[in-house]
């Protein structure tokens, strides 16, 4: 007769949820189980870890959205944009990103709102923000002084308000349309996890993907490669992404070699 298991016996939880102590069981469909098993095989994580991560994500989504909306004055702008866009679409019966009239109407509403809230004074006087911009440029120049000596000169365009706006918008809209792979050592990347929601809402189902995850850089941060131009052949597109992957591997190997030496 088998002996009674000692207190604290049994397999110990590992990974990102090593502190688990409360049991939970439920019945699920065979299709869901197959999907969980498939993800477990791809990621090397247990089904239990995957289920807990996904449950946590479901509770975190709203909090994550709120965190990304920022402080109250930023949330106020986000609310106004959403409210005005909804009102305009009720008139045009079209979506702002699919109809030119609606798009221009929304752009006008946003420009009007931002203009009405413009600070008093000379609109050409942008000097108040320049010290903070210059500090940001100086910090970046110091960080990359060994690899990019002319970084300060390259980033001087940030002293132009319109250029700064474009430099923020373009990379943000280039985030991948899929969340990064799950990983134990990685903090939550809020923007990366929210972008799939953004692209699902704004892009057509058959639209090409933005890019794909290439792996981790020398600091363990996820890196994604931008999608190749549409005018390339399928073979050229495969080479495009392969070159980016090789570049990432070389950078990681070079950095690792330096650290070891």
Backbone as a ProteinNet text record, in pm:
[ID]
protein_1_A
[PRIMARY]
XXXXXXXXXXXXXXXXXXXXXXXXXXXXXXXXXXXXXXXXXXXXXXXXXXXXXXXXXXXXXXXXXXXXXXXXXXXXXXXXXXXXXXXXXXXXXXXXXXXXXXXXXXXXXXXXXXXXXXXXXXXXXXXXXXXXXXXXXXXXXXXXXXXXXXXXXXXXXXXXXXXXXXXXXXXXXXXXXXXXXXXXXXXXXXXXXXXXXXXXXXXXXXXXXXXXXXXXXXXXXXXXXXXXXXXXXXXXXXXXXXXXXXXXXXXXXXXXXXXXX
[TERTIARY]
85	0	88	57.2	139.8	124.4	234.8	230.9	167.2	122.4	60.1	165.6	134.6	230.7	259.1	384.5	423.4	378.1	355.9	315.2	420.6	375.6	469.6	529.2	485.7	539.2	478.6	524.1	470.8	557.8	521	599.2	584.2	695	693.9	668.9	584.6	560.7	689.8	705.1	823	781.3	882.5	856.3	802	726.9	682.7	578	512.4	409.4	449.6	573.5	625.7	558.5	489.8	427.6	286.2	241.2	104.1	82.3	-30.5	-61.4	-208.2	-293.7	-436.9	-473.2	-546	-582.7	-713.2	-724.7	-845.1	-859.6	-977.4	-998.9	-1132.6	-1141.1	-1264.6	-1263.3	-1380.2	-1389.4	-1386.1	-1314.8	-1305.5	-1331	-1353.1	-1379.6	-1250.5	-1262.9	-1143.7	-1066	-1139	-1072.5	-983.8	-1036	-957.1	-836.5	-855.8	-743.9	-635.3	-678.7	-582	-503.1	-572.5	-504.2	-402.8	-439.5	-348	-227	-251.4	-141.3	-46.8	-104.8	-23.3	65.6	7.7	87.3	193.3	159.6	256.3	376.2	348.7	456.4	543.7	480.7	555.4	641.2	589.2	657.7	743.6	721.6	796.2	743.1	625.7	564	456.9	426.5	321.9	185.8	88.4	-48.5	-97.4	-60.4	-100.5	-49.5	76.8	133.2	62.2	32.6	-34	-173.8	-247.8	-383.3	-379.5	-287.2	-282.4	-244.3	-147.4	-109.7	-227.8	-301.1	-413.4	-526.4	-549.3	-649.1	-607.1	-479.6	-430.9	-444.7	-414.8	-427.4	-570.7	-668.2	-808.1	-845.8	-788.1	-815.8	-732.5	-615.8	-524.5	-556.9	-636.4	-654.1	-705.4	-810.5	-864.5	-765	-695.9	-595.5	-483.9	-445.1	-338.3	-380.2	-505.3	-556.6	-554.5	-595.4	-596.6	-455.3	-360.2	-222	-169.7	-203.5	-152.6	-220.7	-337.1	-403.5	-339.2	-256.9	-180	-256.5	-211.3	-269.4	-405.6	-473.3	-611.7	-625	-529.4	-543.2	-526.1	-452.5	-438.1	-563.3	-615.9	-740	-854.2	-854.4	-959.1	-954.5	-833.8	-820.4	-865.6	-827	-867.3	-1019.5	-1084.3	-1230.4	-1293.3	-1242.2	-1298.1	-1284	-1167.9	-1146.6	-1245.3	-1262.2	-1355.3	-1498.7	-1538	-1675.4	-1703.5	-1611	-1631.6	-1632.3	-1544.2	-1539.1	-1668.6	-1719.9	-1846.6	-1959.8	-1962.6	-2067.2	-2057	-1936.1	-1917.7	-1959.7	-1920.7	-1956.9	-2107.8	-2176.7	-2322.7	-2386.8	-2318.4	-2367.6	-2335.8	-2210.7	-2165.9	-2197.8	-2231.3	-2255.9	-2134.6	-2015.7	-1891.5	-1784.7	-1683	-1575.6	-1465.2	-1403.8	-1308.5	-1186.6	-1149.6	-1030.9	-1065.1	-1193.9	-1235.7	-1306.2	-1332.9	-1405.9	-1335.1	-1305.9	-1227.5	-1299.7	-1429.4	-1504.8	-1498.7	-1525.2	-1524.3	-1385.5	-1283.2	-1145.8	-1112	-1148.1	-1117.4	-1199.1	-1322.4	-1405.5	-1347	-1300.3	-1239.1	-1110.4	-1028.4	-904.3	-934	-1039.1	-1078	-1123.9	-1201.1	-1249.5	-1133.7	-1036.7	-921.6	-838.7	-813.9	-735.9	-806.1	-938.8	-1014.9	-1003.8	-1015.7	-1006.8	-869.6	-764.9	-628.7	-603.7	-655.9	-639.2	-709.8	-829.9	-904.3	-833.9	-760.5	-690.1	-545	-509.7	-371.9	-338.6	-218.9	-180.3	-173.7	-194.8	-190.1	-47.1	-36.7	94.8	122.2	242.7	285.8	293.5	221.9	221.1	356	440.4	572.3	677.4	640.7	736.5	731.1	827.5	831.8	947	1001.5	1124.3	1106.8	986.2	967.1	998.3	968.6	988.3	1127.6	1203.3	1331.8	1433.9	1442.6	1538.5	1513.8	1387	1355.5	1391	1364.5	1399.6	1550.7	1623.7	1769.9	1827	1765	1810.3	1790.3	1676.7	1649.4	1753	1783.5	1882.8	2019.5	2056.3	2186.6	2198.3	2091.1	2092.8	2110	2039.2	2051.6	2192.1	2247.1	2381.8	2484.7	2468.5	2559.9	2546.9	2425.4	2400.7	2463.2	2460.8	2508.6	2639	2714.1	2834	2939.3	2943.3	3044.3	3003.6	2875.3	2828.2	2782.5	2729.4	2678.2	2724.1	2847.5	2901.8	2820.8	2751.9	2676	2528.4	2497.3	2357.4	2287.5	2355.4	2293.3	2251.5	2337.7	2305.3	2188.6	2188.1	2079.8	1945	1946.7	1821.1	1780.5	1854.3	1823.4	1685.8	1634.4	1501.4	1392.4	1419.1	1318.9	1289.2	1372.3	1348.4	1237.4	1188	1074.1	948.9	844	725.1	660.3	644.9	580.5	665.4	796.7	885.5	881.2	873.7	862.3	734.5	624.2	497.4	504.4	563.9	576.6	667.8	776.3	871.4	809.1	708.9	638.4	533.1	459.5	347.6	392.8	492.5	531.2	583	681	725.4	614.7	528.4	420.7	328	297.3	208.5	277.6	408.3	481.2	497.9	436.4	442.9	379.9	426.6	369.4	221.7	151.9	9.7	-13.5	91.1	77.9	154.4	103	174.9	304.1	402.1	528	507.2	596.7	585.1	588.8	519.8	520.1	657.8	700.3	831.1	835.7	911.3	918.4	988.3	1099.7	1185.8	1145.5	1037.2	1000.1	891.8	910.4	805.3	692.7	577.7	466.4	504.6	488.1	509.6	370.5	320	181	147.6	229.2	197.6	198.7	294.5	304.5	184.9	132	17.4	-112.5	-115.4	-236.8	-244.8	-131.3	-134.9	-216.2	-217.6	-306.1	-451.7	-495.3	-630.9	-648.3	-547.2	-555	-564.4	-475.4	-475.1	-598.8	-649.7	-771.2	-887.5	-889	-997.6	-981.8	-858.2	-835.6	-803.4	-758.9	-712.5	-808.6	-805.3	-888.5	-833.7	-919.6	-878.1	-766	-767.3	-666	-547.7	-537.3	-425.8	-295.3	-184.5	-55.4	-12	66.8	115.1	217.5	227.4	321.7	465.4	489.2	624.4	617.9	731.4	730.5	841.6	824.2	922.9	1046.4	1163.6	1288.6	1360.1	1337.9	1407.9	1445.9	1547.1	1590	1724.5	1743.6	1873.2	1966.4	2083	2182.9	2137.3	2036.8	1985.8	1860.8	1824.3	1707.5	1576.3	1581.7	1459.1	1414.3	1284.1	1231	1251.7	1285.6	1307.2	1218.6	1153.6	1073.3	1124.5	1105.1	1148	1030.1	1053	945.9	919.2	795.9	759.1	827.7	863.5	928	830.1	880.8	793.7	704.2	586.7	489.1	534.7	625	661.4	767.6	811.4	908.5	838.3	910.7	856.6	857	788	783.6	923.7	1007.5	1144.5	1223.9	1206.4	1276.6	1229.5	1100.7	1048.3	1106.6	1121.6	1181.8	1326.4	1397.9	1536.8	1542.7	1445.9	1439.5	1438	1348.2	1337.3	1456.6	1508.8	1624.6	1745.2	1763.4	1875.2	1861	1737.9	1716.3	1747.4	1708.6	1737.7	1888.4	1959.2	2104.4	2170.3	2121.2	2176	2157	2040	2013.7	2106.7	2123.8	2210.9	2355.1	2401.2	2538.6	2556.8	2456.8	2465.6	2471.4	2389.8	2388.6	2520.8	2572.3	2698.8	2813.4	2814.7	2920.4	2917.4	2797.3	2783.6	2825	2783.9	2818.5	2969.3	3033.8	3178.3	3250.7	3200.9	3261.7	3249.8	3129.7	3107.5	3197.5	3216.7	3298.9	3446.1	3489.1	3628.8	3656.4
-119.5	0	123.7	215	334.9	421.6	481	568.4	702.1	770.2	900.5	1003.8	1091.4	1192.8	1289.1	1318	1409.9	1550.8	1628.5	1768.1	1840.9	1911.6	1984.3	1899.7	1772.9	1684.5	1714.1	1641.6	1661.6	1755.3	1770.5	1851.9	1999.2	2070	2211.9	2296.7	2401.5	2490	2558	2577.2	2644	2758.2	2836.5	2940.9	3067.5	3142.8	3274.8	3270.2	3156.9	3146.5	3043.5	3051.3	2951.6	2957.8	3066.5	3080.5	3027.3	2953.3	2902.8	2801.2	2814.8	2719.2	2680.1	2752.8	2725	2646.4	2535.6	2449.5	2496.2	2476.3	2513.7	2417.4	2359	2266	2296.3	2272.5	2296.5	2213.4	2189.9	2115.7	2214.7	2178.9	2263.9	2178.9	2244.5	2172.4	2110.4	2003.7	1942	2040.7	2131.4	2228.2	2322.5	2369.1	2458.3	2385.7	2260.5	2182.8	2164.1	2139.6	2121.8	2250.4	2365	2493.3	2517.8	2482.9	2499.4	2407.4	2283.7	2189.7	2238.3	2295.2	2345.1	2460.2	2552.8	2665.4	2618.1	2516.8	2461.1	2403.2	2335.6	2274.9	2381.7	2489.7	2595.8	2676.2	2702.8	2791.5	2719	2587.5	2514	2533.8	2593.7	2616.6	2511.5	2491.6	2396.1	2455.1	2367	2413.2	2497.5	2459	2533.7	2677.3	2696.1	2830.3	2912.9	2849.5	2921.4	2964.5	2875.1	2908.4	3023.9	3018.4	3126.1	3258.5	3256.1	3380.2	3438.5	3354.6	3405.6	3456	3391.6	3442.1	3578.1	3589.7	3718.3	3826.8	3792.6	3889.2	3940.7	3850.9	3892.2	3994.2	3982.2	4078.5	4205.5	4191.8	4304.7	4395.9	4348.4	4423.7	4565.1	4579.1	4712	4799.2	4740.9	4818.4	4862.5	4772	4803.6	4917	4913.2	5018.5	5152	5151.8	5274.3	5327.5	5238.8	5283.6	5351.1	5298.7	5354.7	5485	5512	5639.2	5753.8	5722.7	5827.1	5904.4	6027.6	6112.6	6166	6233.3	6274.7	6364.4	6456.7	6548.3	6473.1	6361.2	6278.6	6192.9	6138.8	6061.4	6148.5	6277	6368.2	6382.9	6395.9	6407.2	6278.4	6163.8	6035.3	6022.3	6066.4	6059.3	6148.9	6271.7	6364.5	6309.5	6253.5	6197.5	6083.4	5995.6	5883.6	5933.4	6031.4	6082.6	6152.5	6237.3	6310.8	6216.3	6117.5	6022.9	5942.4	5900.7	5826.9	5912.9	6041	6131.8	6151	6171.8	6192.4	6068.1	5951.2	5827.7	5803.8	5856.9	5842.8	5925.1	6033.3	6114.3	6049.8	6003.4	5955	5808	5736	5591.2	5518.7	5568.1	5508.1	5517.7	5435.1	5434.8	5532.2	5594.4	5701.6	5655.5	5527.9	5479.6	5412.4	5412.9	5348.1	5443.1	5565.5	5661	5795.9	5854.7	5978.2	6095.4	6110.2	6220.3	6210.1	6090.3	6069	6092.4	6046.8	6065.6	6213.1	6291.4	6434.9	6506.3	6461.5	6522.5	6496.5	6374.4	6340.5	6419.7	6429.3	6506.4	6652.2	6708	6846.1	6862.5	6765.7	6772.6	6768.3	6680.8	6670.1	6797.7	6848.9	6972.3	7089	7095.6	7202.4	7192.6	7071.9	7051.5	7090.2	7041.4	7073.6	7223.7	7283.8	7427.9	7509.2	7467	7538.6	7531.6	7425.2	7406.8	7453.1	7522.4	7569.2	7671	7663.5	7760.4	7902.4	7999.3	8139.3	8179	8277.2	8326.9	8308.2	8342.2	8333.5	8187	8152.1	8012.1	7968.4	8063.5	8030	8015.9	8049.9	8042	7902.1	7820.4	7682.3	7662.6	7773.4	7767.6	7697.4	7699.9	7645	7495.6	7423.3	7277.7	7235.5	7326.4	7288.3	7235.7	7291	7233.4	7084.5	7045.5	6904.1	6819.7	6873.3	6802.3	6785.6	6893.6	6888	6788.7	6780.1	6684	6540.9	6517.6	6384.4	6349.2	6444.5	6421	6392.7	6469.7	6451.7	6314	6268.2	6135.7	6025.8	6039.4	5940.1	5942.5	6062.5	6074.7	6008.8	6025.3	5963.4	5811.1	5762.7	5618.8	5551.4	5620.6	5560.2	5622.5	5685.4	5757.8	5667	5540.1	5449.7	5391	5374.1	5313.6	5416.8	5530.5	5634.6	5770.6	5811	5936.9	6060.7	6056.7	6173.5	6165.2	6090.9	6071.8	6204.4	6297.1	6426.3	6500	6496.7	6562.5	6493	6360.7	6285.4	6314.8	6338.5	6358.7	6505.1	6593.3	6736.5	6770.2	6683.8	6709.5	6711.9	6650.7	6647.8	6786.7	6884.7	7021.3	7088	7018.9	7067.5	6993.7	7064.5	6997.7	6898.6	6938.3	6849.7	6725.1	6743.5	6629	6534.4	6591	6507.6	6424.5	6488.3	6416.3	6300.7	6325.3	6218.6	6107.2	6145.4	6044.2	5953.6	6003.4	5921.8	5834.7	5893.3	5821.9	5707	5730.3	5629.4	5501.1	5507.8	5381.8	5312.4	5391.2	5331	5250.9	5305.4	5235.9	5119.5	5106.4	4993.8	4878	4887.5	4773.3	4651.9	4532.1	4412	4395.8	4322.1	4299.2	4172.1	4116	4000.9	4029.3	3983.3	4006	3927.3	3971.8	3897.5	3761.7	3666.9	3534.9	3547.4	3457.7	3460.8	3422.9	3486.4	3455.5	3487.8	3409.3	3427.7	3556.6	3587.6	3695.8	3831.9	3836.5	3959.6	4033.7	4163.2	4244	4259.3	4309	4333	4444.2	4420.2	4523	4571.9	4671.4	4710.9	4746.2	4831.6	4873.5	4755.2	4663.9	4549.6	4456.5	4445.7	4357.8	4423.7	4557.7	4627.1	4645.3	4646.1	4670.7	4567.6	4438.9	4346.6	4392.3	4449.7	4503.8	4618.3	4707.1	4821.8	4775.1	4684.3	4640.3	4559	4482.9	4406.1	4499.8	4616	4711.9	4793.2	4816.3	4910.7	4847.1	4722.6	4665.2	4560.2	4545.6	4444.2	4305.4	4205.3	4069.8	4017.3	4056	4004	4098.5	4199.3	4293.1	4223.4	4263.4	4199.9	4232.9	4145.7	4167.6	4280.4	4346.3	4456.3	4405.3	4294	4240.9	4113.3	4069.6	3950.3	3959.9	3886.3	3886.8	3809.4	3872.3	3811	3738	3778.8	3718.9	3825.5	3798.2	3891.1	3952.3	4080.4	4143.2	4107.5	4173.1	4136.2	4164.6	4251.6	4283.8	4204.1	4108.2	4026.2	4089.6	4201.5	4267.9	4211.6	4199.1	4146	4244.9	4191.8	4273.8	4220.7	4312	4266.5	4330.9	4259.8	4310.3	4366	4477.6	4537.4	4454.5	4457.6	4381.5	4438.6	4354.1	4401	4477.7	4558.6	4632.7	4539	4587.4	4503.7	4463.7	4544.3	4516.2	4407.3	4348.8	4239.7	4106.8	4015.4	3881.1	3806.5	3692	3613.7	3573.1	3534.9	3494.3	3612.7	3730.3	3849.4	3888.9	3869.1	3901	3807.7	3680	3584.9	3623.6	3666.5	3709	3835	3924.6	4049.5	4018.5	3930.8	3896.8	3813.1	3728	3646.3	3733.9	3839.4	3931.6	4000.1	4039.6	4104.1	4008	3881	3782.9	3762.2	3753.9	3735.3	3855.7	3975.7	4095.8	4095.3	4048.9	4041.7	3940.4	3823.2	3720.6	3768.8	3840.3	3891.3	3992.4	4079.1	4180.6	4116	4013.6	3944.2	3872	3804.1	3731	3827.3	3941.2	4040.1	4094.2	4124.8	4177.6	4074	3948.2	3840.7	3818.9	3826	3807.4	3916.6	4040.8	4152	4132.8	4087.7	4069.2	3959.6	3851.6	3740.5	3777.4	3866.3	3907.3	4011.3
0	0	0	-92	-103.8	19.5	60.3	176.5	144.3	246.2	229.1	194.1	96	53.9	168.8	188.8	296	263.5	368.1	349.1	268.1	165.5	80.7	-29	-38	-140.4	-275.3	-376.5	-510.4	-592.1	-719.8	-811.3	-777.1	-770.2	-734.8	-859.3	-847.4	-961.3	-1004.3	-1135.6	-1188.1	-1278.6	-1323.3	-1421	-1359.2	-1440.5	-1398.6	-1288.5	-1267.2	-1164.4	-1059.5	-1013.9	-920.2	-784.2	-752.9	-621.4	-614.3	-715.5	-716.9	-605.2	-536	-429.3	-427.1	-502.3	-503.9	-629.4	-611.8	-724.4	-788	-920.8	-993.6	-1111.1	-1126.3	-1237.2	-1302.5	-1433	-1506.1	-1633.5	-1690	-1815.4	-1931.7	-2037.7	-2155.7	-2279.3	-2392.8	-2516.8	-2570.1	-2647.6	-2707.7	-2795.4	-2862.6	-2949.7	-2868.8	-2753.9	-2669.5	-2612.4	-2572.6	-2519.3	-2625.5	-2748.5	-2856.8	-2880.1	-2871.5	-2890.1	-2779.2	-2655.4	-2542.3	-2556.9	-2597.4	-2617.1	-2726.7	-2831.9	-2942.4	-2896.9	-2819.4	-2769.2	-2671.3	-2592.7	-2498.3	-2572.4	-2682.3	-2760.3	-2825.7	-2872.4	-2940	-2843.1	-2723.6	-2629.7	-2527.7	-2513.2	-2412.5	-2272.4	-2259.3	-2128.9	-2103.3	-1977.8	-1943.9	-1976.8	-1995.5	-2020.7	-1903.7	-1782.4	-1663.4	-1668.6	-1709.8	-1718.6	-1824.6	-1936.9	-2045.2	-2003.6	-1938.3	-1893.6	-1794.9	-1698.6	-1600	-1664.6	-1757.7	-1824.9	-1901.2	-1971.1	-2049.8	-1960.2	-1848.3	-1754.3	-1699.7	-1665.9	-1615.8	-1721.8	-1846.3	-1954.9	-1965.8	-1948.5	-1961	-1854.5	-1734.8	-1628.6	-1645.4	-1707.8	-1719.6	-1837.1	-1933.8	-2057.8	-2033.8	-1953.3	-1927.3	-1852	-1753.3	-1679.8	-1773.3	-1862.8	-1956.4	-2048.4	-2092.6	-2178.4	-2105.5	-1978.7	-1900.1	-1880	-1853.1	-1834.3	-1959.8	-2074.8	-2198.5	-2236.7	-2180.2	-2207.2	-2131	-2030.4	-1964.1	-1858.8	-1835.4	-1731.7	-1775.9	-1683.2	-1708.7	-1831.5	-1852.4	-1966.6	-2099	-2095.1	-2215.1	-2234.6	-2125.5	-2134.1	-2185.8	-2145.7	-2191.9	-2343.5	-2397.9	-2542.9	-2611.1	-2553.9	-2611.7	-2612.5	-2504.3	-2497.3	-2603.7	-2617.3	-2715.3	-2857.2	-2887.5	-3021	-3046.7	-2948.4	-2964.3	-2980	-2898	-2901.6	-3034.7	-3078.9	-3203.9	-3323.6	-3322.5	-3433.7	-3442.8	-3328.2	-3326	-3380.4	-3341.5	-3390.3	-3541.8	-3591.5	-3735.4	-3813.4	-3765.2	-3834.9	-3833.7	-3732	-3730	-3841.6	-3883.6	-3995.1	-4129.8	-4144.4	-4275.2	-4300	-4192.8	-4203.3	-4263.7	-4232.3	-4282.4	-4173.8	-4185	-4086.7	-4126.9	-4027	-4054.4	-4133.3	-4121.8	-4191.6	-4323.9	-4361.9	-4485.8	-4582.1	-4539	-4622.4	-4617.4	-4733.9	-4739.3	-4673.5	-4699	-4638	-4485.6	-4435.3	-4290.3	-4232.6	-4301.7	-4255.9	-4242.8	-4343.5	-4339.5	-4233.3	-4213	-4108.9	-3970.5	-3947	-3818.2	-3798.7	-3904.4	-3895.1	-3861.6	-3921.3	-3893.1	-3748.8	-3699	-3561.1	-3462.1	-3488.1	-3398.2	-3402.8	-3523.8	-3536.9	-3468.1	-3480.8	-3415.8	-3264.4	-3211.2	-3066.2	-3012.8	-3078.6	-3034.6	-3047.2	-3153.5	-3171.3	-3064.4	-3026.1	-2922.1	-2787.4	-2763.9	-2636.4	-2643.7	-2750.9	-2767.3	-2658.9	-2601.8	-2498.7	-2554	-2468.1	-2509.7	-2545.4	-2633	-2670.9	-2818.8	-2858.4	-2997.2	-3039.9	-3145.2	-3190	-3246.3	-3283.5	-3336	-3226.4	-3102.7	-2992.3	-2930.4	-2963.3	-2912.6	-2814.7	-2766.4	-2687.2	-2552.7	-2495.5	-2360.7	-2353.9	-2460.2	-2458.6	-2503.9	-2563.1	-2621.7	-2520.9	-2397.8	-2302.3	-2275.6	-2262.8	-2239.5	-2361.6	-2481.6	-2604.5	-2614.8	-2585.8	-2593.8	-2492.6	-2376.1	-2275.4	-2325.6	-2389.6	-2445.5	-2552	-2638.5	-2743.8	-2683.3	-2580	-2515.4	-2450.9	-2388.2	-2325.5	-2430.1	-2542.2	-2649.2	-2709	-2727	-2782.7	-2691.9	-2560.7	-2465.2	-2469	-2481.4	-2481.6	-2604.2	-2718.2	-2843.1	-2893.3	-2804.6	-2847.2	-2910.6	-2871.5	-2925.3	-3060.2	-3081.2	-3206.4	-3308.5	-3260	-3349.8	-3298.8	-3330.7	-3277.8	-3315.6	-3429	-3473.9	-3435.9	-3329.2	-3290.4	-3261.4	-3194.6	-3162	-3288.6	-3389.3	-3515.9	-3584.9	-3579.5	-3643.1	-3578.4	-3447.2	-3374.7	-3364.5	-3427.6	-3417.3	-3474.1	-3561.8	-3619.4	-3512.8	-3396.1	-3289.8	-3234.9	-3268.2	-3221.4	-3302.2	-3403.4	-3481.8	-3435.2	-3391	-3335.1	-3431	-3556.6	-3653.3	-3679.8	-3685.9	-3706.7	-3587.5	-3466.8	-3347.1	-3352.4	-3391.2	-3400.7	-3498.8	-3614.8	-3714.4	-3664.4	-3595.4	-3548.3	-3443.2	-3371.5	-3272.6	-3340.3	-3433.4	-3495.4	-3584.2	-3667.2	-3766.1	-3701.1	-3608.3	-3546	-3467.2	-3400.6	-3322.7	-3412.7	-3529.3	-3622	-3691.5	-3670.4	-3728.3	-3631.9	-3512.8	-3421.9	-3489	-3458.1	-3520.1	-3486.2	-3572.1	-3547.6	-3468	-3409.4	-3321.1	-3192.7	-3078	-2952.6	-2950.4	-2870.1	-2862.3	-2798.5	-2825	-2761.4	-2610.1	-2541.5	-2395.7	-2344	-2234.1	-2178.3	-2031.2	-1954.5	-1809.7	-1771.5	-1837.9	-1792.1	-1846.6	-1920.7	-1986.8	-1910.1	-1891.9	-1832	-1934	-1885.8	-1977.2	-2074	-2202.3	-2303.1	-2344.2	-2273.1	-2290.8	-2435.2	-2497.9	-2633	-2728.3	-2708.5	-2798.7	-2785.3	-2663.5	-2643.4	-2688.8	-2693.8	-2735.2	-2886.6	-2955.6	-3098.6	-3176.7	-3137.4	-3209.3	-3206.2	-3092.6	-3084.1	-3183.4	-3191.4	-3282.1	-3426.6	-3465.9	-3605	-3640.3	-3545	-3571.6	-3600.8	-3534	-3552.8	-3681.1	-3724.1	-3833.2	-3967.9	-3969	-4093.8	-4147.4	-4278.5	-4342	-4308.6	-4313.5	-4277	-4366	-4494.2	-4586	-4601.9	-4513.7	-4523.2	-4487.5	-4551.3	-4519.7	-4378.3	-4319.4	-4184.1	-4181.9	-4066.1	-4049.5	-4047.1	-3982.1	-3967.1	-3886.1	-3838.2	-3754.6	-3651.2	-3542	-3434.6	-3478.8	-3460.6	-3503.7	-3391.8	-3268.8	-3155.5	-3054.9	-2974.4	-2870.6	-2905.7	-2866	-2886.5	-2771.8	-2767	-2666.8	-2524.7	-2508.7	-2375.5	-2340.2	-2424.4	-2397.3	-2437.5	-2512.9	-2556.5	-2691.1	-2706.9	-2832	-2945.7	-3062	-3180.3	-3291.9	-3364.3	-3477	-3604.9	-3714.8	-3843.7	-3921	-3988.8	-4068.4	-4193.3	-4237	-4355.9	-4479.5	-4575.6	-4698.4	-4785.7	-4879	-4971.2	-5051.1	-5086.9	-5157.5	-5297.9	-5358.8	-5497.3	-5511	-5399.5	-5405.9	-5432.1	-5493.2	-5513.3	-5380.5	-5376.9	-5253.2	-5208.6	-5304.3	-5271	-5216	-5277.5	-5229.8	-5090	-5062.9	-4930.6	-4825	-4860.5	-4766.3	-4736.3	-4839.8	-4820	-4733.5	-4753	-4675.7	-4525.7	-4483.9	-4342.1	-4295.6	-4384	-4346.1	-4316	-4394.9	-4371.8	-4236.8	-4201.4	-4071.9	-3957.7	-3973.6	-3868.9	-3853.5	-3966.6	-3959.4	-3894.1	-3925.3	-3864.2	-3714	-3668.1	-3524.5	-3459	-3521.9	-3464.5	-3456.3	-3561.2	-3559.1	-3447.4	-3427.8	-3322.9	-3185.4	-3164.3	-3035.3	-3013	-3118.1	-3105.6	-3076.9	-3146.1	-3126.4	-2985.4	-2935.4	-2799.8	-2696.4	-2717.4	-2623.7	-2618.8	-2735.5	-2741.3	-2664.7	-2675.5	-2603.6	-2453.5	-2408	-2265.1	-2210	-2289.2	-2242.3	-2235.1	-2327.9	-2327.7	-2220.1
[MASK]
+++++++++++++++++++++++++++++++++++++++++++++++++++++++++++++++++++++++++++++++++++++++++++++++++++++++++++++++++++++++++++++++++++++++++++++++++++++++++++++++++++++++++++++++++++++++++++++++++++++++++++++++++++++++++++++++++++++++++++++++++++++++++++++++++++++

